[in-house]
């Protein structure tokens, strides 16, 4: 981190498996980041419910802010939080918590989609919201409370997404931020407001919600309680970033344009999950969009993130975890070296097949899939690792074709951001499979997007384009050019045959 006197912005980045407090500042040389505090996060079983220990997470956040205050003192100018989507808390008229913060994996929503379609059809819900269908969506979570005759919705006065809760704790102000609110399946698709049609159909009280606020707004200074607990000075502002982590990550894509009608680039936010899509000025609400199960989520400055969720690096991560349990604790670089010696595209798996969601032994699941589909069975660890990465790259190609059809434009560049870009083999395979150049980086896209929005909110940066230029010139950005496509074309036909319709 620079020793200059630049103002410092603090990013609270809370994920489903852990959280961090990071410090960042903007200069003509780029955007610098430093991790201040890291802490774990996991669901807790309370009775028959799976919930988040949100109050415990808030204590970790305070500890991180305390460390930042000790390190940077009066240089700290602002703080903002991003998290995953869909989960929420409820407050009563006294601002007391109403019930727990439910975990999106809690079983209360299992099987409720078909029941929901009895109130509004799949077509009607998609036309109203533009959001993909998942049992974990906030709409279905709240609907489950009605189905269980829970009294909590009738007691509640305020609905806050998890980052909204953190911002309320920081500033004392209760708002609903746009990008995270868009994941609920309760916002109108064509304008940034809550859908009366959706809320009324599912008997969800409309008074719980406040008008969605765009990223970049200031909620004013931190509260005296936060200042006293952390040592941060009282003038530190709470600046709202794109509070959905993918919204922040896409903001940090080092492209040279922003929110076009028909963009010629797409992004992959790559980690355990891959989210592949385009940044648009308007949502896409066609029947094809619903058929391909794409979603229209909110981005900064009213933009739209048209994207599809892909299984990502989950399979190779779980293979590595299994081999570690068996006593082979290899580094990622060592596994890439083993994969480089394995045959090219010998077998292809559908990485989104249900059998890969949570198998006991992931390498055996890969072998079983290949056996079941009449393909050569990868015997070595390197062959399994390569098969999983090649198959993921082919899934990118499949989604790319659907995306280009929805946008009405051929893509010229793929931008890959997030932790997955540290896997150079995946980046090269993506370029080869899609026959497009790949620009890989930054790794810390979510935290950088959070810092960027704070800098825009405080006037240090004038625009998204200015921020993206700073990122593009970073030494961290790597470029991968496509190589011969012949074997990838054959592999792609195998994947299309395996997925039947090609729309999953």
Secondary structure, 3 states (H helix, E strand, C coil): CCCCCCCEEEEEEECCCEEEEEEEEEECCEEEEEEEEEEECCEEEECCEEEECHHHHHHHHHHHHHHHHHHHHHHEEEEEEEECCCCEEEECCCCCECCCEECCCCHHHCCHHHHHCCCCCHHHHHHHHCCCCCCCCHHHHHHHHHHCCCCHHHHCCEEEEHHHHHHHHHHCCCCCEHHHHHHHCCECCCCCCECHHHHHHCCCCHHHCCCCECCCCEEEECCHHHHHHHCCCCCCEEECCCCEHHHHHHHCCCCCCCCECCCCEEEEEECCCEEEEEEECCCCCCHHHHHCCCEEEECHHHCEEEEEEECCCHHHHHHHHHHHHCCCCCCHHHHHHHHHCCCCCCCCCCCCCHHHCCCCCHHHHHHHHHHHCCCCCCCCHHHHHHHHHHHHHHHHHHHHHHHHHHHCCCCCEEEEECHHHHCHHHHHHHHHHHCCEEEECCCCHHHHHHHHHHHHHCCCCCCHHHHHHHHHCCCCCEEECCCCCHHHHHHHHHHHHHCCCCCC
